[in-house]
Structure formats: structure tokens, C-alpha cells
Amino acid sequence: MLKRLEIVGFKSFAKKTVLDFASVTTAIVGPNGSGKSNVAEAFRFALGEQSMKSMRGKRAEDLIWGGSHSMPRANRAAVSIVFDNSHRSFKIDFDEVVIERAVFRDGTSEYSVNGSRVRLRDIEELLAGANIGETGHHIISQGEADRILITSPSERRSMIEDALGLKIYEFKKNEAQKKLTKTEENIAQVNSLRRELTPHLRFLENQVKKLERADLLRIELISLAQTYFAVEDAYLTREKLIRAREKQGAAERLASATAELSEIEKRATVDFESTKYLALVRTMEHDIERINTERATLAHDIGRVEGALAAAKEHSERIIREPYAKVPREDIIALAQEVDRQKEEANTSADALIAAISAIHKTIRSFVDRFVAPTDDLLADEERTVYTLENERTELLAKETKLSEELERTKSALARNREALTAQEETGRELHRRVFDLAQTKAREEGKVAQCEAHERGIILLSETLEREKSEVLALAGVAAVSYAPLSMWPDEERKVQEDRHHSLERMKIRLEEAGGTGEDIRHEYKEVSAREVFLGTELEDLAKSAAGLGELIRNLDVELSKHFSEGLAQVNASFNEYFALMFGGGSAQLMLEGSSDETSEEQEQPGIEIVVNLPKKKVRSLMQLSGGERALTSIALIFAMSLVNPPPFLILDETDAALDEANSRRYGDMIENLAKKSQLIVITHNRETMSRMNILYGVTMGADGISKLLSVKFEEAVQVAK
């Protein structure tokens, strides 16, 4: 079954080394320290050994070639074992199975089967199916031959079970136990879920019953809602049409009034013209009043000047006639009258008073000068006075004429402007009346438009409210409540009737909401929770059946394991006793269960295995009392006995014959030849007798570079060469 071993970078095998196992017996020989035992450890390594102590190392790095002066260290160690699987000992469909393990300096390992990455667990299951167990009973390394003797009874039992090929049952039992544990956890989880669901399901059942009682109420709500919605739709449609017509008429009238006002504003200048004429009239009236005042003042001045001029002329004539005459009484009376007259005229205005005072002063001065000054001087002065007064009178008369003409022009313009103002005021009154009427019309129509828009907003609000109510009723009673035929005409009823319907609808909605509404969510949830509860019940039954089946499987495996173990133990005992007697020339040996088997149960731990030996001509009470050679013979006898009962595909013995003398070496060789009929043997030895029983010898040497090398010899070919 074992075809080939390939080693690369493992311990002292720095270079790739291949060992072909073409014969049933192969010996590996060589001096101490050459690397022979590294071959056995390479087997252990490839088959998944996890104990570094079993491979004589402390860290994973100790398994990798460490380097020498001629060859640098490696970063990876790999060992591959090639098996013949033509008989399908391994449960995979390949004629050749290659198991490889590689280790790196960071301590990580990689496993592969025929080049495919796998887990260590996959390797162990694959080997267990081919009767290659994990206890390593088929690989006896140097110094571990008596390990089966010094190990604990429970570990010894495990080794025997492994040798008997019962580990496959242990794998199945462990897998079943894990599944059972997981199933029990699932059962507990399902029970927990059911306990959580039960009160909620009970609550949902009560809710569903309430919903069933609410179905009749829902039917009544549907009927009322259909009537209410149909009437409300008809009302809103009618109101929309009425308000639209009213708004359109008001908008048209408003547009007409606004347009006419705009035209009036564009062409109307009446107010401006009236204001202009009124300002002109006021100005002209003020001008006439000013001119009259100036004429009155001018008249007083003209009268004063004419009086003074007449007096001056008369005084001049008197001086000419009577230069030294006394002042006549008439002149004095005239002077007094003139003063009185000036005084009376001075009461009309301030200007007239000033003019009168000036005239009185001049009159008195003229009077005094005429009668006091010398005649010539008086005459000259009088002439100058007359001249001055005449010039003054001429100027005043010219002013009076000019003022008269201006007064006539102003009176004519005033008359014309008054006529124009009267006409403009009449036109303005008519235009103002029209503007006022249009403003009233505009305000009235704007109010109507605003009122219509307010009604439209109210209708929109009613429409939105209606849609919201439909949504609410839809949620409570379903589609049937909003599925109604529209009314062809408005029903002959007051609005209050519809309002009463609305109040009834609201009360019924509240009652239905209190009863749970449509309850679609609750019904759906009830169905889901019920289905969930049924599913959990079914799953619980399935889990219970699975747990029962797994429990039964575990019990059957225990029975089967116990049966095969008992049968195998009896066979091992028979072979062990036979080999022991052969190795010691008598005596007996037996494997016994710890305690009494009647006291064990399924719940208790399986009893371990004790070894009882009786040496010929010597009494021993314990295995510890055996010598080194006796211990070696006993362990060899037990190993060979286990291997004969259930022969492993191969058996590796690392210097297990080191403590044997010549006679026992011959017996050891006979046992090897007998065992080779059932298992493939790889023996690491220094014993010549053992070498003579082998078909192939591999010599292991090591040079100064510390690298192990192989030299192989086939005995048959060597014999032919020797002959």
C-alpha cells in the first residue's frame, strides 16, 4: 500500500529525497546521527502529528532545514506520502493518494490530498477509514517502544482501539454526539421561540375575534360611506360650477370697469385744467383788486396835485398883482379848507394819509413862502412849483390811463377764465360721477371675486377633507367603501342632511377603529404567526425525531464499539500471550479492563486497559519491576499482537530491537517475517539479524555539510552480484 516517501527540507534532508517502498520489508540503516530516525518522524509529520515532542523538536522551525556552510537554510519543509489506492482503502475515487504536509517558519502548516488543500480533520478521517489511526501505534519511534507499557490505562485503551480499527466508530460517535448536542440546542431554541410566540398568538386570536365582530359594522360603514361620498361629490361638483360661473361674471365686469378707469385716467385732464383756470381767476381777481387800489391812490395823488397846482397858479398871479399884499382872508379860509379836505381823505388808507400830510405840508409851505419870501423869489419858486406839479400831474394821469387799460384787459380775461372754469367744473363733475360709479363697481366686483375665491378655497378644503376621509374609510373598510356610482343630479335635500350623514360616518369610523379597523395587518400577522407556530411545531417534531435517531445511533455505535472492542481485545490477548511466551520462553501476559465491567454504564467513562504479565522463573507485581530488555520484549510482543489482529497497511519500527540479545533477535526476526505477510514493514535498525530478514536496505549517511543522503540496496540483486 505504501509506495513512496518524498522529503524536501525536513530536518537533515535538505535536498529532495525519495524513498521507494517496492517491497513488503524495507530496512533503513546507518550510523548514529545520520538521520535515520528523521525518516520515521517524516512519516509522523505527514500523517498529522501535532506533538513537537514526538518529533524531537520544540518549535515548528526546528523541523525545517537550518542551513550549513554549503547550503543555506530552507523556509519550508514538506513531506509527501504516496499510497496505492487501487483497492479503494481510502474513501476517495483515485488509484493513487498523495498526502502532503508543509510547514513554514512562521509555524503555519498546510495539508493537501492529491494537490487539493484540506483540513487536518479531513486527513484524520481519511486515514481512519484506511486503519491508520492517530495514536501512532503503527509508528514506533526510537525510545518509544515501551510507550504502550508506561502510558495510562485510558491512553492504552485508545491505542488498542486505534489498532483494532475502531476509531472510525469513534469518529462517527463524536459526529453523532456533536449533532445531538446541536439538535438539543435547536430544540431548546425552538421551545424558547414557541414560548415567546404563545402569548402573542393568543393575543392575535382575540384580536381576530374582535375583527370578526367588526365585519357587520364594516358592512354598515360601507353603505353609509358610499351614500355620503356620492352626495358630497355631487355637491362639490355643483358648487364648483356655480362658483366658477359667478367668478367668471364678476371677473368680466371687474375687467370692464378696470379697463374703463384706465382709459379715463389716460385721457382725463379735467382736474388739472380746472385747477389751472381757478388759479388764473384768483390771480386776476388779485390783479383787479391791486389795480383798483393803485387807481384810488393815484386819484388821490392827482387830486392833490391838481389842487396844489391850482393854488400855485393862483398864488403866482396874486404875487404878480399884489407882491406885498397882505394875506387875504379868503386864502386863509382856502388853506384851512384844503387842510380839512386832506385830513378827511387821509382816513381811507395809509398811502392816502401820507399823501395828504405831504400835500398839507406843501400847501402850508407854499402859503408861507408866498407871503413871507420876497416877491421875485416867491414868483420864481411859484413857477418852479407849478412846473413841477404839472409834470407830476402829467405822470399821474399817464399812470391812471395805463392802469385803466390794464384793468379793462384784466376784467376781460377774468370773464373769459370764469366762463372756462365754469365749463370745466361741469365736465369734471360728470367725469367724477362716472369715476365714482366705476370705482364702486370695481370694488363690488373685486369683493365678489374674492368671495368666489374664498368659496373655491373652501371647496378645495372640502375636497381635500373628502379625499382624506376616503383614505381613512378605505383603510378601515376596504375598496368597497369608495366604490360607488356618481349621482347624475343633486338630490333634493338640505345641506344639513349631508352634515348629519358626516357625523354618523365619523361616529361609525371611531367605533370601527376601536374594533380594530379592517385588521388586514392583524390578520396577516396572525396567519404568519400561526404558520410560524405550526412550522416550529413541525420542526420540533423533526428535531425530536432527529435527536431520537442520533441517540439511537450513538447507542448502536456504543454497542458496536463495545462488541468489536471485546472481540478484538480477546484476539489481541490470545496473540499477546502467544508472542510473550515465544519471546520469554514461557510465562503469560494478559490485557485486562480496569475494575469490573459490570459496574460500567453508558454514562460512565470507558475503563482503561491494564497489562498483567507472569515471567517464567520470576515473580513481578508491576511492569515497573521489569528490566529494560524485558520491557522491550513485552512491548514488542504487544505491538506485534495488535498488528496481527488488525494488520495496519504499514508498520514503522525505529530501533525497537536495540535491547535484544542474539537469541531474541532471531525470535524478533521470525516475528517480523510472520508480520510481513499481513503488513508492509519499514524497519530502522542496527541489528544484523533484522537486516538479513529485509528485502531492501536504505543506507543513510551524512557528510560534513550535515545533509542526510541515501544509498539503497536490494538483497536479491546483491545476491546475484555476489554469486
C-alpha positions in Angstrom: 0.0 0.0 0.0 2.8 2.4 0.8 4.5 3.3 -2.4 6.8 6.3 -1.9 8.0 8.9 0.6 9.2 12.3 -0.6 11.1 14.6 1.8 12.1 18.2 1.0 13.8 20.5 3.6 12.7 18.4 6.5 15.3 18.3 9.3 18.6 16.9 7.9 17.1 16.1 4.5 17.9 19.5 2.9 17.6 18.3 -0.6 14.7 16.4 -2.1 14.9 12.7 -1.1 12.7 9.9 -2.3 12.3 6.5 -0.7 10.5 3.9 -2.9 8.9 1.1 -1.0 8.6 -1.6 -3.7 8.9 -4.5 -1.2 6.9 -5.5 1.8 10.0 -5.2 4.0 12.4 -2.3 3.9 15.3 -1.5 6.3 16.8 1.9 6.9 20.3 1.6 8.3 23.2 3.9 9.0 25.5 5.2 11.8 24.1 7.1 14.7 23.2 10.7 14.0 23.0 10.2 10.2 19.3 11.0 10.1 17.6 7.5 10.1 15.0 8.4 12.7 14.2 11.6 10.7 12.5 9.2 8.2 10.1 7.9 10.9 9.4 11.4 12.0 8.8 12.4 8.5 6.0 9.8 8.4 4.6 11.2 11.7 4.8 14.7 10.3 3.0 13.9 7.1 0.2 12.0 8.9 -0.7 15.0 11.0 1.3 14.6 14.2 0.8 17.7 16.4 3.2 17.0 19.2 6.6 18.6 18.6 8.0 16.4 21.4 7.1 13.3 19.4 9.2 14.7 16.5 12.1 15.8 18.8 11.5 19.5 18.5 10.2 22.5 20.4 9.0 24.7 17.5 7.9 24.3 14.0 11.1 26.0 12.9 13.0 23.0 14.3 11.5 20.8 11.6 12.9 22.9 8.7 16.5 22.5 7.4 18.5 25.0 9.3 21.4 25.5 6.8 25.1 24.7 6.8 28.3 26.2 5.3 27.5 24.6 1.9 23.7 25.1 1.7 21.5 27.9 3.1 18.6 27.3 5.3 15.2 26.5 3.9 12.0 28.4 4.5 9.7 25.5 4.1 9.7 21.8 4.9 7.4 19.3 3.1 6.8 15.6 3.3 4.6 13.6 0.9 3.4 10.0 1.3 2.2 8.2 -1.8 -0.3 5.4 -1.2 -1.7 2.8 -3.6 -5.4 3.1 -3.6 -6.3 0.6 -6.3 -8.3 -1.4 -3.7 -10.0 1.8 -2.5 -8.8 1.5 1.0 -9.1 5.3 1.1 -12.6 6.5 0.5 -11.8 8.7 -2.5 -12.0 7.8 -6.1 -8.3 7.9 -7.0 -6.0 5.0 -7.8 -3.1 6.8 -6.0 -3.4 9.0 -3.0 -0.8 11.6 -2.1 -1.0 13.1 1.3 1.3 16.1 1.8 2.1 18.5 4.7 4.2 21.6 4.6 5.4 23.7 7.4 6.7 27.3 7.3 9.0 29.2 9.6 6.0 31.2 11.0 4.6 28.0 12.3 1.7 27.6 9.9 1.0 24.2 8.2 -0.7 23.3 5.0 -2.3 20.0 4.2 -3.3 18.7 0.8 -4.6 15.5 -0.7 -3.7 14.9 -4.4 -2.8 18.6 -4.6 -6.1 20.0 -3.1 -5.9 21.9 0.1 -7.7 20.2 3.0 -8.0 20.4 6.8 -6.2 18.3 9.3 -9.6 16.8 10.3 -10.1 15.7 6.7 -6.7 14.0 6.8 -7.6 12.2 10.1 -10.9 10.9 8.8 -9.3 9.7 5.5 -6.6 7.9 7.5 -9.0 6.4 10.0 -11.0 4.9 7.1 -7.8 3.1 6.0 -7.0 1.8 9.5 -4.2 4.4 10.0 -5.0 5.8 13.4 -3.9 9.0 15.2 -2.3 7.3 18.2 0.7 6.4 16.2 0.7 2.7 17.1 1.9 1.9 13.6 4.9 4.2 14.0 7.1 3.2 16.9 9.9 5.7 17.2 13.3 5.4 18.8 12.9 5.1 22.6 9.1 4.8 22.4 8.9 1.0 22.1 7.7 0.7 25.6 5.4 3.7 25.5 2.4 1.4 25.4 3.7 -0.1 28.7 4.2 3.2 30.6 1.2 5.1 29.3 -2.0 5.5 31.3 -4.7 2.7 31.0 -7.1 5.1 29.2 -4.5 6.1 26.6 -3.6 2.4 26.3 -7.2 1.6 25.6 -7.2 4.4 22.9 -4.1 2.8 21.3 -5.7 -0.6 21.2 -9.0 0.8 19.8 -6.9 2.6 17.2 -5.0 -0.7 16.4 -8.3 -2.6 16.1 -9.6 0.0 13.6 -12.3 1.2 15.9 -11.5 4.9 15.5 -14.0 5.1 12.7 -16.7 4.3 15.2 -15.3 7.0 17.5 -15.4 9.5 14.7 -19.0 8.6 13.9 -19.9 8.6 17.5 -18.3 12.0 18.1 -20.0 13.4 15.0 -23.3 12.0 16.2 -22.7 13.4 19.6 -22.0 16.9 18.2 -25.1 16.7 16.0 -27.1 15.6 19.0 -25.8 18.4 21.1 -26.6 20.9 18.3 -30.0 19.3 17.9 -30.7 19.6 21.6 -29.7 23.3 21.4 -32.0 23.7 18.4 -34.8 22.1 20.4 -34.2 24.4 23.3 -34.2 27.4 20.9 -37.4 26.2 19.2 -39.1 25.7 22.6 -38.0 29.1 23.6 -39.4 30.6 20.4 -42.7 28.8 20.9 -42.9 30.1 24.5 -42.4 33.6 23.1 -44.9 33.1 20.4 -47.7 31.6 22.5 -48.9 34.8 24.3 -48.6 36.8 21.2 -50.5 34.2 19.2 -53.2 34.2 22.0 -53.4 38.0 21.7 -53.7 37.9 17.9 -56.5 35.3 18.2 -58.5 37.6 20.5 -57.9 40.5 18.0 -59.1 38.4 15.1 -62.3 37.6 17.0 -62.8 41.3 17.6 -62.3 41.8 13.9 -64.9 39.2 13.0 -67.4 41.1 15.2 -66.4 44.3 13.4 -67.3 42.9 10.0 -71.0 43.7 10.4 -70.1 47.2 11.4 -67.9 47.5 8.4 -70.7 46.5 6.1 -72.9 49.2 7.5 -70.0 51.7 7.2 -69.5 50.8 3.6 -73.2 51.5 2.8 -73.2 54.8 4.6 -69.8 55.9 3.1 -71.0 55.2 -0.4 -74.0 57.4 0.0 -72.1 60.1 1.8 -69.3 60.2 -0.8 -71.6 60.2 -3.8 -73.7 63.1 -2.4 -70.6 65.0 -1.3 -69.0 64.5 -4.8 -72.2 65.8 -6.4 -72.3 68.8 -4.0 -68.7 69.7 -4.6 -69.1 69.4 -8.4 -72.2 71.7 -8.3 -70.6 74.2 -6.1 -67.5 74.3 -8.3 -69.6 75.1 -11.4 -71.7 77.8 -9.6 -68.7 79.5 -8.1 -66.8 79.2 -11.4 -69.7 81.0 -13.2 -70.0 83.7 -10.6 -66.3 84.3 -10.6 -66.2 84.4 -14.3 -69.1 87.0 -14.5 -67.6 89.1 -11.7 -64.1 88.9 -13.3 -65.5 90.1 -16.6 -67.4 93.0 -15.0 -64.2 93.8 -13.0 -62.1 93.8 -16.1 -64.5 96.1 -17.9 -64.6 98.6 -15.1 -60.9 98.5 -14.7 -60.3 99.0 -18.4 -62.7 102.0 -18.5 -61.0 103.5 -15.5 -57.7 103.1 -17.2 -59.0 104.9 -20.3 -60.3 107.7 -18.2 -57.0 108.0 -16.4 -55.2 108.1 -19.7 -57.3 110.9 -21.3 -58.7 112.8 -18.3 -57.1 116.3 -17.6 -60.2 117.9 -16.1 -59.0 118.3 -12.6 -55.7 119.8 -13.9 -57.5 122.2 -16.2 -59.9 123.3 -13.5 -57.1 123.9 -11.1 -55.3 125.9 -13.8 -58.4 128.1 -14.5 -59.1 128.5 -10.9 -55.6 129.7 -10.2 -55.8 132.2 -13.1 -59.1 133.6 -11.8 -57.7 134.0 -8.4 -54.6 135.7 -9.8 -56.7 138.1 -12.0 -59.0 139.0 -9.1 -56.0 139.9 -7.1 -54.7 141.9 -10.0 -58.0 143.8 -10.3 -58.0 144.5 -6.6 -54.4 145.7 -6.8 -55.2 147.9 -9.8 -58.2 149.5 -8.1 -56.1 150.2 -5.0 -53.4 151.7 -7.1 -56.1 153.8 -9.1 -57.6 155.1 -5.8 -54.2 156.1 -4.5 -53.4 157.6 -7.9 -56.7 159.5 -7.9 -55.9 161.0 -4.5 -52.5 161.9 -5.8 -53.9 163.5 -9.0 -56.5 165.5 -6.9 -53.8 166.6 -4.5 -51.5 167.6 -7.4 -54.3 169.4 -9.2 -55.3 171.3 -6.1 -51.7 172.2 -5.3 -51.3 173.3 -9.0 -54.4 175.5 -8.9 -53.3 177.0 -5.6 -49.8 177.6 -7.0 -51.1 179.3 -10.1 -53.4 181.5 -8.1 -50.7 182.4 -5.7 -48.3 183.3 -8.6 -51.0 185.6 -10.1 -51.5 187.2 -6.7 -47.8 187.8 -6.2 -47.7 189.4 -9.7 -50.7 191.5 -8.8 -50.0 192.2 -5.2 -46.5 191.4 -4.4 -46.7 192.9 -0.9 -50.3 192.5 -0.2 -51.5 191.1 3.0 -52.8 187.6 3.1 -56.4 187.7 2.2 -59.0 186.2 4.4 -60.2 184.0 1.6 -56.7 182.4 1.2 -56.5 181.6 4.8 -60.0 180.1 4.6 -59.0 178.2 1.5 -55.9 176.9 3.2 -58.0 175.8 6.2 -60.5 174.0 3.9 -57.7 172.4 2.0 -56.2 171.1 5.2 -59.6 169.8 6.3 -60.2 168.1 3.0 -56.8 166.4 3.0 -57.5 165.3 6.6 -60.8 163.7 5.6 -59.3 161.9 2.5 -56.4 160.7 4.6 -58.8 158.2 6.5 -59.2 155.8 3.6 -55.7 154.2 3.7 -52.1 154.7 4.9 -50.8 155.8 1.5 -53.6 158.4 1.2 -52.7 159.7 4.7 -49.1 160.0 3.8 -50.0 161.8 0.6 -52.4 164.1 2.4 -49.8 165.0 5.0 -47.3 165.7 2.2 -49.9 167.8 0.4 -50.7 169.8 3.6 -47.0 170.4 4.2 -46.5 171.6 0.6 -49.7 173.8 0.8 -48.6 175.4 4.1 -45.0 175.7 2.8 -46.3 177.3 -0.4 -48.6 179.6 1.5 -45.8 180.7 3.8 -43.3 181.2 1.0 -45.8 183.2 -1.0 -46.5 185.7 1.7 -43.1 185.7 3.5 -40.4 185.4 0.8 -39.6 188.3 -1.4 -41.7 188.7 -4.4 -39.2 187.8 -7.1 -38.0 184.8 -5.2 -41.6 183.9 -4.4 -42.5 184.2 -8.1 -39.6 182.1 -9.2 -40.4 179.5 -6.6 -44.1 179.5 -7.6 -43.2 179.0 -11.2 -41.0 176.1 -10.4 -43.7 174.7 -8.2 -46.2 175.0 -10.9 -43.9 173.3 -13.4 -43.1 170.5 -11.1 -46.8 170.0 -10.2 -47.8 170.0 -13.9 -45.1 167.4 -14.7 -46.3 165.3 -11.7 -49.9 165.6 -12.8 -48.9 164.5 -16.3 -47.2 161.5 -15.0 -50.0 160.6 -12.7 -52.6 161.0 -15.5 -50.4 158.7 -17.7 -50.3 156.1 -14.9 -54.0 156.4 -14.4 -54.6 155.8 -18.1 -52.3 152.8 -18.1 -54.0 151.4 -15.0 -57.4 151.8 -16.6 -56.3 150.0 -19.7 -54.8 147.2 -17.6 -58.0 147.0 -15.6 -60.1 146.6 -18.7 -57.8 143.8 -20.0 -57.8 142.0 -16.7 -61.6 142.2 -16.4 -62.0 140.7 -19.9 -59.5 137.9 -19.2 -61.2 137.3 -15.8 -64.6 137.0 -17.5 -63.2 134.5 -20.1 -61.4 132.4 -17.4 -64.6 132.3 -15.3 -66.6 131.0 -18.2 -63.9 128.4 -18.9 -63.7 127.4 -15.2 -67.5 127.0 -15.1 -67.4 124.7 -18.2 -64.5 122.7 -16.8 -66.2 122.3 -13.4 -69.4 121.0 -15.1 -67.4 118.5 -17.2 -65.3 117.4 -14.1 -68.5 116.8 -12.1 -69.8 114.4 -14.7 -66.4 112.7 -15.0 -66.1 112.4 -11.2 -69.5 110.9 -11.0 -68.5 108.3 -13.7 -65.2 107.5 -12.0 -67.0 107.1 -8.6 -69.6 104.7 -10.2 -66.8 102.7 -11.8 -64.8 102.6 -8.6 -67.9 101.3 -6.8 -68.4 98.7 -9.5 -64.7 97.7 -9.3 -64.8 97.4 -5.5 -68.1 95.4 -5.6 -66.8 93.0 -8.3 -63.4 92.6 -6.5 -65.3 91.6 -3.4 -67.4 89.1 -5.4 -64.2 87.7 -7.0 -62.6 87.4 -3.5 -65.7 85.9 -2.2 -65.8 83.3 -5.0 -62.1 82.6 -4.5 -62.7 82.1 -0.8 -65.6 79.7 -1.7 -63.3 77.9 -4.1 -60.7 77.5 -1.3 -63.4 76.3 0.9 -64.4 73.8 -1.8 -60.7 72.7 -2.2 -60.5 72.2 1.6 -63.7 70.2 1.5 -62.3 68.2 -1.4 -59.1 67.5 0.5 -61.1 66.6 3.6 -63.2 64.3 1.4 -60.1 62.6 0.0 -58.7 62.2 3.4 -61.9 60.7 4.7 -61.9 58.4 1.7 -58.4 57.3 2.6 -59.4 56.7 6.2 -62.5 54.8 5.2 -60.5 52.8 2.6 -58.1 51.8 5.4 -61.0 50.8 7.6 -63.5 49.3 5.3 -61.6 48.5 2.1 -62.1 49.3 -1.5 -65.8 48.7 -1.5 -66.4 51.8 0.7 -65.1 54.1 -2.0 -66.5 52.2 -5.0 -69.8 53.9 -5.7 -71.7 55.2 -8.7 -71.7 59.0 -9.1 -75.1 60.8 -8.9 -76.5 62.2 -12.1 -78.2 65.1 -10.3 -78.1 66.8 -6.9 -80.6 65.2 -4.5 -83.4 67.4 -3.4 -82.4 67.8 0.2 -80.9 70.4 2.6 -77.2 70.5 3.3 -77.9 69.6 7.0 -78.9 66.1 5.9 -75.5 65.6 4.4 -73.9 67.0 7.6 -75.9 64.5 9.7 -74.5 61.8 7.4 -71.0 63.0 8.0 -71.5 63.0 11.8 -72.9 59.4 11.6 -69.9 58.4 9.4 -67.4 59.8 11.9 -69.0 58.0 14.8 -69.0 54.8 12.9 -65.4 55.2 11.9 -64.5 55.7 15.6 -66.4 52.6 16.5 -64.7 50.6 13.8 -61.3 51.9 14.7 -61.9 50.8 18.3 -62.9 47.4 16.9 -59.6 47.2 15.0 -60.3 48.8 11.7 -60.0 46.4 8.7 -57.4 44.4 10.6 -55.6 43.3 7.5 -52.3 43.7 9.3 -53.5 41.8 12.3 -55.0 39.1 10.1 -51.8 38.9 8.1 -49.7 38.8 11.2 -52.0 36.2 12.7 -51.6 34.0 9.7 -47.8 34.5 9.7 -47.5 33.8 13.5 -49.8 30.8 13.2 -47.8 29.4 10.3 -44.7 30.2 12.3 -46.0 28.3 15.3 -47.0 25.3 13.1 -43.6 25.4 11.4 -41.9 25.5 14.8 -44.1 22.6 16.0 -43.2 20.6 12.9 -39.6 21.5 13.2 -39.7 20.5 16.9 -41.1 17.1 15.9 -38.4 16.7 13.3 -35.7 17.7 15.8 -37.1 15.3 18.3 -37.1 12.5 15.8 -33.6 13.5 14.8 -32.4 13.6 18.4 -34.0 10.2 19.0 -32.3 8.9 15.9 -29.0 10.3 16.9 -29.4 8.9 20.4 -30.2 5.5 18.9 -27.2 5.8 16.6 -24.9 6.6 19.5 -26.2 3.7 21.5 -25.8 1.4 18.5 -22.3 2.7 18.0 -21.5 2.1 21.6 -22.9 -1.4 21.3 -21.0 -2.0 18.1 -17.8 -0.4 19.5 -18.1 -2.5 22.7 -18.7 -5.6 20.7 -15.8 -5.1 18.4 -13.6 -4.0 21.2 -14.4 -7.1 23.3 -13.8 -9.4 20.3 -10.6 -7.6 19.3 -9.3 -7.5 22.9 -9.8 -11.2 23.1 -7.8 -11.8 19.9 -5.1 -9.4 21.0 -4.9 -11.1 24.3 -4.5 -14.5 22.6 -1.8 -13.2 20.3 -0.1 -11.2 23.1 0.1 -14.3 25.3 1.5 -16.4 22.4 4.1 -13.8 21.4 5.0 -13.2 25.1 5.6 -16.9 25.7 7.6 -17.1 22.5 9.8 -14.1 23.4 10.4 -15.2 27.0 10.4 -19.0 26.5 7.3 -19.3 28.7 5.2 -17.3 31.0 2.0 -15.5 30.2 0.6 -12.0 29.5 -2.9 -10.6 29.5 -4.7 -7.3 28.9 -7.4 -6.6 31.5 -10.1 -3.9 31.9 -9.7 -1.7 34.9 -12.2 -2.7 37.6 -15.3 -4.8 36.8 -17.1 -4.4 33.5 -20.4 -4.9 35.3 -20.0 -1.6 37.1 -19.6 0.5 33.9 -22.6 2.2 32.2 -23.2 4.3 29.2 -22.9 7.5 31.3 -19.6 6.4 32.9 -16.2 6.7 31.2 -14.9 3.6 29.4 -12.5 1.6 31.6 -8.8 1.6 30.7 -6.6 -1.3 30.0 -4.1 -2.9 32.5 -1.3 -5.2 31.5 -0.6 -8.3 33.7 2.4 -10.4 33.0 3.9 -13.5 34.5 7.5 -14.2 33.7 9.0 -17.7 33.8 11.1 -18.3 36.8 10.4 -14.8 38.2 7.6 -13.1 40.0 6.8 -9.5 39.3 3.9 -7.4 40.6 4.3 -4.4 38.4 5.6 -3.5 34.9 7.9 -1.1 36.6 9.8 -4.1 38.0 10.8 -5.3 34.5 14.3 -4.7 33.2 14.9 -2.7 30.1 15.2 -5.8 27.9 12.1 -7.4 29.5 10.2 -4.2 28.9 11.3 -4.2 25.2 10.3 -7.8 24.7 6.9 -7.2 26.3 6.2 -4.1 24.3 7.3 -5.8 21.1 5.0 -8.8 21.9 2.1 -6.5 22.5 2.7 -4.3 19.3 3.0 -7.4 17.1 -0.1 -8.9 18.7 -2.1 -5.8 18.0 -0.7 -5.6 14.4 -1.6 -9.3 13.7 -5.3 -8.9 14.9 -6.0 -6.0 12.7 -2.9 -5.6 10.4 -2.2 -1.9 9.6 -1.3 -1.0 6.0 2.3 -0.4 7.1 4.3 -0.6 10.3 7.4 1.5 11.1 9.7 0.3 13.8 12.5 2.6 14.8 15.3 0.6 16.6 12.8 -1.4 18.6 15.3 -4.3 18.6 18.2 -2.3 20.1 17.9 -4.0 23.5 17.6 -7.6 22.2 20.3 -10.2 22.5 21.2 -12.6 19.7 18.6 -15.3 20.6 15.8 -12.8 21.0 16.9 -11.1 17.8 16.3 -14.3 15.9 12.9 -14.6 17.5 12.3 -10.9 16.6 13.2 -11.7 13.0 10.8 -14.6 12.9 8.1 -12.4 14.2 8.9 -9.8 11.6 8.7 -12.3 8.8 5.4 -13.5 10.1 4.0 -9.9 10.4 5.3 -9.0 6.9 2.8 -11.5 5.5 0.0 -9.0 6.6 1.6 -5.6 6.8 4.2 -3.6 5.0 7.2 -3.0 7.3 9.8 -0.2 7.4 12.4 -1.1 10.0 15.1 1.3 11.2 17.8 -0.9 12.8 21.4 -1.7 13.7 20.7 -5.4 14.2 22.3 -7.6 11.6 19.7 -10.3 12.2 16.9 -7.9 11.4 18.7 -6.6 8.3 19.1 -10.1 7.0 15.3 -10.5 7.0 14.7 -7.4 4.9 14.3 -7.2 1.1 15.6 -3.6 0.6 18.2 -1.7 2.5 18.4 2.1 2.5 21.6 3.4 3.9 21.6 6.8 5.4 24.8 8.8 5.6 25.8 12.3 6.5 28.7 14.3 5.2 30.5 17.3 6.6 27.7 19.5 5.3 25.2 17.9 7.7 22.9 16.8 4.9 21.5 13.2 5.0 21.9 11.2 1.9 20.5 7.8 0.8 22.1 4.6 -0.7 19.8 1.7 -1.5 20.5 -2.0 -1.9 18.1 -4.7 -3.0 19.1 -8.1 -1.4 18.0 -10.1 -4.4 20.2 -8.0 -6.8 23.1 -8.1 -4.3 22.9 -11.9 -4.0 23.1 -12.2 -7.8 26.0 -9.8 -7.9 27.8 -11.8 -5.1 27.3 -15.0 -7.0 
